Amino acid sequence: MKPRNKFQQKAVEASKKLPPLTPAQERWAYTKVIESVGQRTRKGVVTCLDCGKVFHNDTKQQYCTCPACGTRLRIENTRRQKFQQREYVTYITACDGMQVVRVFMVNYYAKVGRPLNRFCHEVMQRWIAPDGKYCTLARSRVWGTIYYDLWIYSSDLELHGESWVYDKIYTDDIYPRMKLIPELKRTGYKGGLYGQNPTTLFRVLLSDNRAESLLKMGQDCLLQLYLNDSGRRFDKYWPSIRIAVRNGYKITDATTWCDYIDALRTLGKDLHSPKYVCPADLEREHDRCIAKIARREAEREIAENLSAHFQKECAYHRAKAKFFGLAFSDGQIVVRVLESVKEIIMEGKAMHHCVGTNEYYKKADSLIFSATIDGKRIETVEVSLSQLKVIQSRGVCNKQTEYHDKIVQLVNDNMLLIQKRIAA
């Protein structure tokens, strides 16, 4: 693809100036993201696949240290001879006044009795201007397979049109020595990803004053929610955020705090008062407000005429009907879409949280799921349709259950099904 503007042309030319990885940077990649393997036989004979040293170790420990090269080895009790690993690493640098995110694929091929073969290939560069504009240089990919990141290493790094694929390719394994442009330093950024890929984080910080303010305020949890939940309008929380910062109040559970502020607004409380905005026990005050709203909602539902409720159901059906019937399971946990306003309200009342009281069914960017085991509700899951990620997953009284990580993983593993429904 040919450059279409001066910024893209500048990025393509600057790409030629980037140096290859130094030996120290390559060593970091090989030791940080790749686990060296030691093959152990039934008799306790271990072969270090890094240096080829053969030694005896009959302990049941999963890791040991090679006495010859000092490498920490992950022990594989197997007769298998070949071992392969592929992982991404990220290097963050600056060039010609632009922030650059360089992504490399680290390949590790080892075979008993053969020299170790490992190498790094640069597969992608994300170029970010000081105003947040960005473009992508990447190698070509093999089409027609289920692996969207099957790279053609013989191809060149070329300018490509933006695709969701490039945003999916990132890793937390980032080389610790970063080079940042002055504009990014001025935002207060000092490290960390806040649940985002580096490209998204950097361009938001460079182009969005609110994200920069949250970072400088030290409200990391709010910043992460701001980045993750694009459907939540932060305008209505901003005055309360300023009150919290002014009073030195650290928000450690952003989702619960924002839902609590919504509940206070519903109850007509003063959102400029530190008494309400900065609760000593956020969870207790949140649950108290939600219970009060639930009582009001129940009374209103009794008096509400049937036609109004019918209109709500029709509006929800028009907005979310394409997702009805969507469900997936890992054999124990079943996650399914809630298919009516009534189901959402009942979910909120049964779980004692605010999914049914803060009118989540009106949020155009959200899709609400119920996670159950043997028909019993475990957690309620909210997914962002624009970002295709789990915003929150809460159990009874907004608490996380022992199944929380499994539920989130199950939803993430089936995110492609949601994406297909969106495209339908």
Buried (B, 14 or more C-beta within 10 A) or exposed (E): EEBEEEBBBBBBEBBEEBEEBEEEBBEBBBEBBBBBBBBBEEEEEBBBBBBBBEBEBEEEEEEBEBEEEEBEBEBBBEEEEEBEBEBBBBBBBBBEEBBBBBBBBBBBBBBBEEEBEBBBEBBBBBBBBBEBBBBBBBBBBEEEEEEBBEBEEEEEBBBBEEEEBBBEBBBEBBBEEBEBBEBBEBBBBEEBBBBBBBBBBBBBBBBBEBBBBBBBBEBBBBBBBBBBBBBBEBEEBEEBBBBBBEEEBEBEBBBBBBBBBBBBBBEEBEBEEBEBBBBEEBBEBBBBBBBBBBEEBEEEEEEEEEEEBEEBBEEBEEBBEEBEEBEBBEEEBBBBBBBBBBBBBBBBBBBBBBBBBBBBBEBEBBBBBBBBBEEEBBBBBBBBBEBBBBBBBBBBBBBBBEBBEBBBEBBEEBEEEBEEBEEE
